[in-house]
Amino acid sequence: MLRIVPADMAHIDIIRRLNGLIFDEDRVINTFEREDLLMFLAYQDDEPVGFKIGYRENRFNYYSAKGGVLPAFRRQGIARALLHAMEAAAAQQGYKKLCFDTFPNRDPGMTIMALHEGFRLARADFNSTYRDYRLRFEKGLARE
Ligand SMILES: CC(C)(COP(=O)(O)OP(=O)(O)OC[C@H]1O[C@@H](n2cnc3c(N)ncnc32)[C@H](O)[C@@H]1OP(=O)(O)O)[C@@H](O)C(=O)NCCC(=O)NCCS
């Protein structure tokens, strides 16, 4: 059974482990000292299999900074469930939009999910650090 659970700094070791397995890097995000930091963990039958982290971008926008799902658990709707948990929490806190950046050549799944989930392309540019094209997606959040 899939469970999406809010996480905090007490779960950071679990998030670091997932981040290493999914992205093959030690850095999770640059800093956890962020306003309205939200972290979610996905558990499949009590095994942590995915995570998602976001924070305030400005008073209107909530920014989804990073997330991923272990390869063996992909295409089962886990990233979508994590996204919905973040959308609900950000809307609850009064944010108007959920936003994120992605590199479609590296991670095409995120772009496909964004388009299926009602996000609009808001910006496209060339990122000189990663030497690749980056897309920014945004979606309006409905308050319950
Ligand atoms: C992108 C990622 C988070 C998707 O996780 P996931 O749990 O497999 O995604 P879901 O099963 O919830 O997929 C939801 C929808 O997104 C789309 N999608 C996801 N991955 C896809 C892929 N590899 N190819 C095509 N479509 C994809 C599909 O529309 C899918 O719905 P469907 O399976 O009913 O067709 C996962 O592949 C991942 O961790 N990738 C590496 C890290 C990464 O890219 N992180 C995002 C950085 S911005």
The ligand as an SDF file (V2000), in Angstrom:
LIG
                    3D

 48 50  0  0  0  0  0  0  0  0999 V2000
   10.1980   11.7750  -12.8970 C   0  0  0  0  0  0  0  0  0  0  0  0
    9.8460   10.7830  -11.7730 C   0  0  0  0  0  0  0  0  0  0  0  0
    9.8160   11.5380  -10.4510 C   0  0  0  0  0  0  0  0  0  0  0  0
    8.4760   10.1730  -12.0630 C   0  0  0  0  0  0  0  0  0  0  0  0
    8.1350    9.2970  -10.9980 O   0  0  0  0  0  0  0  0  0  0  0  0
    7.0240    8.1580  -11.1490 P   0  0  0  0  0  0  0  0  0  0  0  0
    6.5730    7.7570   -9.7900 O   0  0  0  0  0  0  0  0  0  0  0  0
    7.5070    7.1070  -12.0610 O   0  0  0  0  0  0  0  0  0  0  0  0
    5.8600    8.9600  -11.8890 O   0  0  0  0  0  0  0  0  0  0  0  0
    4.3150    8.5500  -11.9370 P   0  0  0  0  0  0  0  0  0  0  0  0
    4.1960    7.0490  -12.0010 O   0  0  0  0  0  0  0  0  0  0  0  0
    3.5810    9.2380  -10.8560 O   0  0  0  0  0  0  0  0  0  0  0  0
    3.9320    9.1340  -13.3430 O   0  0  0  0  0  0  0  0  0  0  0  0
    2.8760   10.0530  -13.5150 C   0  0  0  0  0  0  0  0  0  0  0  0
    2.7860   10.3810  -14.9960 C   0  0  0  0  0  0  0  0  0  0  0  0
    3.9520   11.0700  -15.4210 O   0  0  0  0  0  0  0  0  0  0  0  0
    4.3110   10.6520  -16.7470 C   0  0  0  0  0  0  0  0  0  0  0  0
    5.6130    9.9600  -16.6810 N   0  0  0  0  0  0  0  0  0  0  0  0
    6.3490    9.7200  -15.5820 C   0  0  0  0  0  0  0  0  0  0  0  0
    7.5210    9.1440  -15.9150 N   0  0  0  0  0  0  0  0  0  0  0  0
    7.5160    9.0210  -17.2630 C   0  0  0  0  0  0  0  0  0  0  0  0
    8.4540    8.5260  -18.1980 C   0  0  0  0  0  0  0  0  0  0  0  0
    9.6420    8.0200  -17.8250 N   0  0  0  0  0  0  0  0  0  0  0  0
    8.1280    8.5650  -19.5040 N   0  0  0  0  0  0  0  0  0  0  0  0
    6.9350    9.0570  -19.9160 C   0  0  0  0  0  0  0  0  0  0  0  0
    5.9910    9.5620  -19.0560 N   0  0  0  0  0  0  0  0  0  0  0  0
    6.2910    9.5510  -17.7580 C   0  0  0  0  0  0  0  0  0  0  0  0
    3.2220    9.7250  -17.2010 C   0  0  0  0  0  0  0  0  0  0  0  0
    2.2210   10.5300  -17.7910 O   0  0  0  0  0  0  0  0  0  0  0  0
    2.7370    9.1630  -15.8950 C   0  0  0  0  0  0  0  0  0  0  0  0
    1.4250    8.6890  -15.9420 O   0  0  0  0  0  0  0  0  0  0  0  0
    1.1330    7.2100  -16.5490 P   0  0  0  0  0  0  0  0  0  0  0  0
    2.1280    6.2590  -15.9270 O   0  0  0  0  0  0  0  0  0  0  0  0
   -0.2730    6.9760  -16.1070 O   0  0  0  0  0  0  0  0  0  0  0  0
    1.3200    7.3380  -18.0160 O   0  0  0  0  0  0  0  0  0  0  0  0
   10.8760    9.6360  -11.7160 C   0  0  0  0  0  0  0  0  0  0  0  0
   11.0280    9.0730  -13.0120 O   0  0  0  0  0  0  0  0  0  0  0  0
   12.2340   10.0680  -11.2230 C   0  0  0  0  0  0  0  0  0  0  0  0
   12.4820   10.0530  -10.0180 O   0  0  0  0  0  0  0  0  0  0  0  0
   13.1290   10.4260  -12.1550 N   0  0  0  0  0  0  0  0  0  0  0  0
   14.4800   10.8290  -11.8250 C   0  0  0  0  0  0  0  0  0  0  0  0
   14.5250   12.0840  -11.0190 C   0  0  0  0  0  0  0  0  0  0  0  0
   13.7750   13.2340  -11.6220 C   0  0  0  0  0  0  0  0  0  0  0  0
   13.6630   13.3510  -12.8220 O   0  0  0  0  0  0  0  0  0  0  0  0
   13.2930   14.1190  -10.7600 N   0  0  0  0  0  0  0  0  0  0  0  0
   12.6270   15.3180  -11.1780 C   0  0  0  0  0  0  0  0  0  0  0  0
   13.6080   16.4430  -11.3280 C   0  0  0  0  0  0  0  0  0  0  0  0
   12.7540   17.9460  -11.7650 S   0  0  0  0  0  0  0  0  0  0  0  0
  1  2  1  0
  2  3  1  0
  2  4  1  0
  2 36  1  0
  4  5  1  0
  5  6  1  0
  6  7  2  0
  6  8  1  0
  6  9  1  0
  9 10  1  0
 10 11  2  0
 10 12  1  0
 10 13  1  0
 13 14  1  0
 14 15  1  0
 15 16  1  0
 15 30  1  0
 16 17  1  0
 17 18  1  0
 17 28  1  0
 18 19  1  0
 18 27  1  0
 19 20  2  0
 20 21  1  0
 21 22  1  0
 21 27  2  0
 22 23  1  0
 22 24  2  0
 24 25  1  0
 25 26  2  0
 26 27  1  0
 28 29  1  0
 28 30  1  0
 30 31  1  0
 31 32  1  0
 32 33  2  0
 32 34  1  0
 32 35  1  0
 36 37  1  0
 36 38  1  0
 38 39  2  0
 38 40  1  0
 40 41  1  0
 41 42  1  0
 42 43  1  0
 43 44  2  0
 43 45  1  0
 45 46  1  0
 46 47  1  0
 47 48  1  0
M  END
$$$$
